[in-house]
Amino acid sequence: MKLGDFVVIKKQKDVWKGKIIQKKGRYLTLKLDSGYNIGILIDKNTKVKIIKKSEIKKHKPIKFEIKFDEKKPLVSILSAGGTIASSIDYSTGAISASYSAGEIVAAVPELADFANIKTKKILEEMSENLLPKHWKKIAIEVGKELKDCEGVVITHGTDTLSYTTSALSFMLKNLNKPVVFTFAQKSSDRGSSDSAINLVCSTITATKDIAEVVVVGHASIDDNYCFIHRGNKVRKMHSSQRNAFRSINSFPIGKVWPSGKIEFLGGYRSRKEVKEKFYVDDKIEEKVGIVKAYPGLDPELIDWYINKGYKGLVIEGTGLGHVNVKSKSLLPKIKRAISEGMIVCMTTQTIYGRVNPWVYSPARKLLDIGVIYLEDLLTETAYTKLMWVLGHTKDMEKARELMLENLAGEFNPRLEPNQFLV
């Protein structure tokens, strides 16, 4: 058996038909007729029959010559992972990532209608494997590209995308051009892939007047238009749907169509509003943790963070920002943490809405001992902001002041009922 052979595999009551696209040890990976891939352990109970042998030619990306158009802006596309703009061999299912400008425009030729494209691969990581050091690398690379480009697009995995975009919203100071993150929920070897429209709409957004870190992706399950989300007010809200990303506690900044049409829905910072010089400020304190409040939470978990020398903690409380203050009370441990110099902040696990310590007395107890209630911040935004703040000051009062200051549009002073589940 070799790659490209069409086979039938029988194992007990299961039968699979497809092409072999990978052989690794005792495992075969088949591309099924449905377009999905499946890995099968080949053991003594497995029967494999070759239906048709196939000669596989080495896959080469489509050649495409780019002509620079002086009338169009220059946009840089940075690859930090994901499958956007891959070239596909549909006969075998093999995917070859394309990173040169010619190959990307060949995969998504509509990009050339809106901008001149340059590209660079900066990371090859699934987003669940990213660390704070990777946020810093992305920020530095974006800073380099903004010197001669009108905007930057970054392709990124979906799972931790909102952590990266939140972090960069604080690291990219006096940002005066669009920094656009995009993604694909469906791999490029499937007919349902969302990569092309996301990349086209992101490139269009990168040529506009927005001077913020944003996320652009499908607004619905159809290929009609994309939303533009503020990078620190967005979360992945579905594990697999193409319209997984939604703005939280705010309206999307706008809608963008692959035709080039754009409609703004909410306020945003424009290029002309930024007067000071742009720079990358990536100093962060990585010893920051997140604790989710739940029934039965052992208060000694807080001791673990204290004993490990953590400088900050975000508690994702229930409702308006609550934790257990009776049996198994967290109060003594939180009080100890703050007395030893740790900054402790509160967000809500309800996702939508804001925390408020003035409604119920248990929350006022937390406020009295020094817990910082972070209004309508998402937990990932609070986490990355606390890292950035503690990278700049160890003074508790200054840190408190910065955590409550609206540094990058992360706070929305007025929440409206129709912002819920937009």
C-alpha positions as CSV (number, residue, x, y, z in Angstrom):
1,M,0.0,0.0,0.0
2,K,1.1,3.5,-0.7
3,L,-0.2,7.1,-0.6
4,G,-3.0,7.7,-3.0
5,D,-4.2,4.1,-3.2
6,F,-8.0,3.7,-3.0
7,V,-8.8,1.1,-0.4
8,V,-11.6,-0.6,1.5
9,I,-10.8,-1.3,5.1
10,K,-12.9,-3.7,7.2
11,K,-12.6,-4.0,10.9
12,Q,-15.2,-6.0,12.8
13,K,-18.5,-4.4,11.8
14,D,-17.0,-1.2,10.4
15,V,-16.2,-0.6,6.7
16,W,-14.4,2.5,5.3
17,K,-13.6,3.4,1.7
18,G,-11.2,6.1,0.8
19,K,-7.8,7.2,-0.4
20,I,-4.7,6.8,1.8
21,I,-3.3,10.2,2.5
22,Q,-1.0,9.3,5.4
23,K,0.9,6.3,6.8
24,K,2.4,6.5,10.2
25,G,3.4,3.4,12.1
26,R,0.4,1.1,12.3
27,Y,-2.0,3.9,11.5
28,L,-3.5,4.7,8.1
29,T,-5.3,8.0,7.4
30,L,-8.0,7.9,4.8
31,K,-9.8,10.7,3.0
32,L,-13.4,9.5,2.8
33,D,-15.8,10.3,0.0
34,S,-17.5,12.7,2.4
35,G,-14.4,14.8,2.5
36,Y,-13.6,14.0,6.1
37,N,-10.4,12.3,7.2
38,I,-10.3,9.3,9.5
39,G,-7.3,7.5,11.2
40,I,-7.5,3.7,11.5
41,L,-5.3,1.4,13.6
42,I,-4.3,-1.5,11.4
43,D,-4.1,-4.7,13.6
44,K,-4.7,-8.4,13.2
45,N,-8.5,-7.8,13.0
46,T,-8.2,-5.4,10.1
47,K,-8.5,-6.3,6.5
48,V,-7.3,-3.9,3.8
49,K,-8.2,-4.4,0.1
50,I,-6.7,-2.2,-2.6
51,I,-9.4,-1.2,-5.1
52,K,-7.3,1.1,-7.2
53,K,-3.6,2.0,-7.2
54,S,-2.8,5.7,-7.8
55,E,0.3,7.5,-9.0
56,I,0.7,10.6,-6.9
57,K,2.5,13.5,-8.4
58,K,4.2,15.9,-6.0
59,H,1.9,18.7,-5.2
60,K,3.0,22.1,-6.3
61,P,1.3,25.4,-5.5
62,I,-0.2,27.2,-8.4
63,K,2.1,29.6,-10.0
64,F,0.8,33.2,-10.2
65,E,2.6,36.3,-11.2
66,I,1.8,39.5,-9.2
67,K,1.9,42.9,-10.8
68,F,2.3,45.7,-8.4
69,D,-0.5,48.3,-8.7
70,E,0.6,51.7,-7.5
71,K,-3.0,52.8,-7.1
72,K,-3.6,50.1,-4.4
73,P,-2.4,50.0,-0.8
74,L,0.1,47.5,0.4
75,V,-1.2,45.0,2.9
76,S,1.0,42.5,4.8
77,I,-0.4,39.0,5.6
78,L,1.3,37.3,8.4
79,S,0.7,33.6,9.1
80,A,0.7,32.6,12.7
81,G,-1.0,29.2,12.1
82,G,-4.2,28.0,10.6
83,T,-5.2,26.8,7.2
84,I,-6.1,30.0,5.4
85,A,-4.6,30.3,1.9
86,S,-3.5,26.7,1.6
87,S,-3.2,25.1,-1.8
88,I,-5.1,21.8,-2.1
89,D,-4.6,18.8,-4.3
90,Y,-8.1,17.6,-4.5
91,S,-7.2,14.2,-6.0
92,T,-5.3,13.1,-2.9
93,G,-6.5,15.6,-0.2
94,A,-2.9,16.7,0.4
95,I,-2.6,20.3,1.6
96,S,0.4,22.5,0.9
97,A,0.6,25.8,2.9
98,S,1.3,28.7,0.6
99,Y,3.1,31.7,2.1
100,S,4.5,33.7,-0.8
101,A,2.4,36.6,-2.1
102,G,2.0,34.8,-5.5
103,E,0.7,31.6,-4.0
104,I,-1.7,33.4,-1.6
105,V,-3.2,35.5,-4.4
106,A,-3.4,32.3,-6.5
107,A,-5.4,30.6,-3.8
108,V,-7.6,33.7,-3.2
109,P,-7.2,35.8,-6.3
110,E,-9.8,38.3,-5.1
111,L,-7.2,39.8,-2.8
112,A,-5.5,41.4,-5.7
113,D,-8.7,43.4,-6.4
114,F,-8.2,45.4,-3.2
115,A,-4.5,45.6,-2.3
116,N,-1.0,44.7,-3.2
117,I,0.0,41.7,-1.0
118,K,3.2,40.8,0.8
119,T,3.4,37.8,3.1
120,K,5.5,36.2,5.8
121,K,5.2,33.1,7.9
122,I,6.0,34.0,11.6
123,L,4.6,31.0,13.5
124,E,3.6,27.4,12.9
125,E,1.5,26.6,16.0
126,M,-1.9,25.5,16.8
127,S,-3.4,28.3,18.9
128,E,-4.0,26.0,21.9
129,N,-0.1,25.7,22.1
130,L,0.5,29.5,22.1
131,L,2.2,31.1,25.1
132,P,2.6,34.8,26.1
133,K,6.0,34.8,24.4
134,H,4.2,34.1,21.1
135,W,2.0,37.2,21.6
136,K,5.2,39.2,22.0
137,K,6.6,37.8,18.8
138,I,3.4,38.5,16.9
139,A,3.4,42.1,18.2
140,I,7.0,42.7,17.2
141,E,6.4,41.3,13.7
142,V,3.3,43.4,13.3
143,G,5.3,46.5,14.3
144,K,7.9,45.8,11.6
145,E,5.2,45.4,8.9
146,L,3.4,48.6,9.8
147,K,6.4,50.7,8.9
148,D,5.6,50.4,5.1
149,C,2.2,48.8,4.9
150,E,-1.3,50.4,5.2
151,G,-2.5,47.5,7.3
152,V,-1.7,44.0,8.5
153,V,-3.7,40.8,8.4
154,I,-2.7,37.9,10.7
155,T,-4.0,34.4,10.2
156,H,-4.4,32.6,13.5
157,G,-6.0,29.5,15.0
158,T,-9.4,30.0,16.6
159,D,-9.1,28.4,20.1
160,T,-7.1,31.2,21.8
161,L,-7.5,33.9,19.2
162,S,-9.2,36.3,21.7
163,Y,-6.3,36.0,24.1
164,T,-3.9,37.1,21.4
165,T,-6.0,40.0,20.1
166,S,-6.6,41.2,23.7
167,A,-2.9,41.1,24.4
168,L,-2.0,43.0,21.3
169,S,-4.6,45.7,21.9
170,F,-2.5,46.7,24.9
171,M,0.9,46.0,23.4
172,L,0.5,48.1,20.2
173,K,0.6,51.6,21.6
174,N,-0.7,54.6,19.6
175,L,-1.8,52.2,16.8
176,N,-2.6,54.2,13.7
177,K,-3.4,51.5,11.2
178,P,-5.7,48.4,11.1
179,V,-4.3,45.2,12.6
180,V,-6.8,42.5,11.5
181,F,-6.8,38.9,12.8
182,T,-8.7,36.3,10.9
183,F,-9.2,32.5,11.0
184,A,-10.8,29.4,9.4
185,Q,-13.2,27.1,11.2
186,K,-13.3,24.6,8.4
187,S,-10.1,23.4,6.8
188,S,-9.3,24.4,3.3
189,D,-9.7,20.9,1.9
190,R,-13.4,21.0,2.5
191,G,-16.0,22.5,0.3
192,S,-17.5,24.3,3.3
193,S,-14.3,26.1,4.1
194,D,-14.7,29.7,5.4
195,S,-11.2,30.7,4.8
196,A,-11.5,32.6,1.5
197,I,-14.3,35.0,2.4
198,N,-12.6,35.7,5.8
199,L,-9.3,36.5,4.2
200,V,-10.9,38.7,1.5
201,C,-13.0,40.7,4.1
202,S,-9.9,41.0,6.3
203,T,-7.8,42.4,3.5
204,I,-10.5,44.9,2.7
205,T,-10.7,45.9,6.4
206,A,-6.9,46.4,6.5
207,T,-7.2,49.1,3.9
208,K,-9.8,51.1,5.8
209,D,-9.6,54.0,8.4
210,I,-9.7,51.8,11.5
211,A,-6.8,52.2,13.9
212,E,-7.4,49.2,16.2
213,V,-6.8,45.5,16.6
214,V,-9.8,43.7,15.2
215,V,-11.1,40.3,14.4
216,V,-12.8,39.7,11.1
217,G,-14.8,36.6,10.2
218,H,-18.1,35.1,9.1
219,A,-21.2,36.9,10.5
220,S,-23.5,34.0,9.6
221,I,-23.2,30.4,8.5
222,D,-23.6,31.6,4.9
223,D,-20.9,33.1,2.7
224,N,-22.5,36.6,2.6
225,Y,-20.5,39.0,4.8
226,C,-18.2,39.2,7.8
227,F,-18.3,41.1,11.1
228,I,-15.5,43.4,12.3
229,H,-15.1,42.8,16.0
230,R,-13.0,44.9,18.5
231,G,-10.1,42.6,19.5
232,N,-10.6,42.9,23.2
233,K,-14.5,42.6,23.1
234,V,-14.8,39.3,21.2
235,R,-15.0,35.6,22.0
236,K,-15.3,32.3,20.3
237,M,-18.8,31.3,21.1
238,H,-19.2,28.0,19.2
239,S,-16.8,25.1,18.8
240,S,-17.2,24.6,15.1
241,Q,-19.6,27.0,13.3
242,R,-18.1,29.4,10.9
243,N,-19.7,32.3,12.6
244,A,-18.3,31.3,16.0
245,F,-16.8,34.7,16.9
246,R,-19.2,37.3,18.4
247,S,-18.8,40.7,19.9
248,I,-19.4,40.7,23.7
249,N,-21.0,43.6,25.5
250,S,-20.7,45.7,22.4
251,F,-21.9,45.9,18.8
252,P,-19.5,44.8,16.1
253,I,-17.6,47.7,14.7
254,G,-19.0,46.9,11.3
255,K,-19.9,44.6,8.5
256,V,-17.7,44.0,5.5
257,W,-18.7,42.2,2.2
258,P,-16.3,40.4,-0.1
259,S,-17.4,42.9,-2.8
260,G,-15.7,45.7,-0.9
261,K,-18.8,47.2,0.7
262,I,-18.4,48.1,4.3
263,E,-21.0,49.3,6.8
264,F,-20.0,50.7,10.3
265,L,-22.2,49.8,13.2
266,G,-20.4,51.2,16.1
267,G,-17.7,53.6,17.1
268,Y,-14.0,53.0,16.4
269,R,-10.7,54.8,16.6
270,S,-9.8,56.3,13.2
271,R,-6.2,56.9,11.9
272,K,-6.5,60.6,12.1
273,E,-7.4,60.5,15.9
274,V,-3.9,59.1,16.7
275,K,-1.4,61.9,17.1
276,E,1.5,60.2,18.9
277,K,4.1,57.9,17.5
278,F,3.3,54.2,17.3
279,Y,5.5,51.8,19.2
280,V,5.4,48.2,20.5
281,D,5.3,47.9,24.3
282,D,5.4,44.2,25.0
283,K,6.5,44.2,28.7
284,I,4.3,41.8,30.6
285,E,4.2,39.9,33.9
286,E,3.5,36.3,33.0
287,K,2.8,35.2,36.6
288,V,-0.9,35.9,36.4
289,G,-3.6,33.3,36.8
290,I,-7.3,32.7,36.3
291,V,-9.6,31.0,38.8
292,K,-13.2,30.0,38.0
293,A,-15.6,30.1,40.9
294,Y,-17.7,27.0,41.3
295,P,-19.6,25.1,44.0
296,G,-17.1,23.2,46.2
297,L,-14.0,25.2,45.1
298,D,-11.2,24.5,47.6
299,P,-10.0,27.9,49.0
300,E,-6.5,26.4,49.2
301,L,-6.2,26.8,45.5
302,I,-5.6,30.5,46.2
303,D,-2.7,29.5,48.5
304,W,-1.1,27.7,45.6
305,Y,-1.0,30.8,43.5
306,I,0.4,32.8,46.5
307,N,3.1,30.2,47.3
308,K,4.1,30.0,43.6
309,G,4.8,33.7,43.6
310,Y,2.0,34.9,41.3
311,K,1.6,38.6,41.0
312,G,-2.0,38.8,39.8
313,L,-5.2,36.7,39.8
314,V,-8.4,37.1,37.8
315,I,-11.4,35.4,39.5
316,E,-14.2,34.5,37.2
317,G,-17.1,34.9,39.6
318,T,-20.7,33.9,39.4
319,G,-23.4,36.4,38.5
320,L,-22.5,40.0,39.4
321,G,-19.1,38.9,40.6
322,H,-19.5,36.5,43.6
323,V,-17.6,33.7,45.3
324,N,-18.4,31.5,48.3
325,V,-18.1,33.6,51.5
326,K,-19.7,31.1,53.9
327,S,-18.8,27.4,54.2
328,K,-15.4,27.0,52.3
329,S,-15.2,30.8,52.1
330,L,-12.6,32.2,49.8
331,L,-12.5,35.5,51.7
332,P,-9.6,34.7,54.0
333,K,-7.4,33.3,51.2
334,I,-8.2,36.3,48.9
335,K,-7.4,38.7,51.8
336,R,-4.1,36.9,52.3
337,A,-3.2,37.2,48.6
338,I,-3.9,40.9,48.5
339,S,-2.1,41.5,51.8
340,E,1.0,39.9,50.3
341,G,0.9,42.2,47.3
342,M,-1.1,40.2,44.7
343,I,-3.6,42.2,42.5
344,V,-6.9,40.3,42.5
345,C,-9.6,41.2,39.9
346,M,-13.2,40.0,39.3
347,T,-15.0,39.2,36.1
348,T,-18.2,37.3,35.5
349,Q,-18.6,33.8,34.0
350,T,-22.0,34.9,32.6
351,I,-19.9,36.4,29.7
352,Y,-22.5,39.1,29.0
353,G,-23.2,41.9,31.4
354,R,-21.0,43.6,34.0
355,V,-19.9,42.8,37.5
356,N,-21.3,45.0,40.3
357,P,-20.3,44.8,44.0
358,W,-23.0,47.1,45.2
359,V,-26.1,44.8,44.8
360,Y,-25.4,42.0,47.2
361,S,-23.5,42.2,50.5
362,P,-21.1,39.2,49.8
363,A,-19.6,41.2,46.9
364,R,-19.2,44.3,49.0
365,K,-17.0,42.1,51.4
366,L,-14.8,41.3,48.4
367,L,-14.6,45.0,47.4
368,D,-13.8,46.0,51.0
369,I,-10.7,43.7,51.1
370,G,-9.4,45.1,47.8
371,V,-10.8,43.0,44.9
372,I,-11.0,45.1,41.7
373,Y,-14.3,44.8,40.0
374,L,-13.7,45.1,36.2
375,E,-17.0,46.2,34.9
376,D,-17.8,44.4,31.6
377,L,-14.4,43.0,30.8
378,L,-14.1,39.5,29.4
379,T,-12.0,37.2,31.5
380,E,-9.4,36.8,28.7
381,T,-9.2,40.6,28.4
382,A,-8.8,41.0,32.1
383,Y,-6.1,38.4,32.1
384,T,-4.0,39.9,29.3
385,K,-4.5,43.4,30.6
386,L,-3.4,42.5,34.1
387,M,-0.3,40.9,32.6
388,W,0.5,44.1,30.7
389,V,-0.3,46.4,33.7
390,L,1.9,44.3,36.0
391,G,4.7,44.5,33.4
392,H,4.7,48.2,33.9
393,T,4.2,48.7,37.7
394,K,4.4,46.8,40.9
395,D,2.7,49.5,42.9
396,M,-0.7,48.3,43.9
397,E,-2.5,51.6,43.7
398,K,-1.1,52.4,40.3
399,A,-2.0,48.9,39.1
400,R,-5.5,49.4,40.4
401,E,-5.8,52.7,38.6
402,L,-4.5,51.3,35.3
403,M,-6.8,48.2,35.5
404,L,-9.9,50.6,35.8
405,E,-8.6,52.9,33.0
406,N,-10.0,52.4,29.5
407,L,-6.7,51.9,27.7
408,A,-7.7,50.3,24.4
409,G,-11.5,50.5,24.2
410,E,-11.9,47.4,26.5
411,F,-14.6,49.0,28.7
412,N,-18.1,49.8,27.4
413,P,-19.6,52.4,29.7
414,R,-23.1,51.8,28.4
415,L,-24.5,48.3,27.8
416,E,-27.6,48.1,25.7
417,P,-30.1,45.2,25.8
418,N,-29.8,44.6,22.0
419,Q,-26.1,43.9,22.4
420,F,-26.9,40.6,24.0
421,L,-26.4,37.6,21.6
422,V,-25.8,39.9,18.6
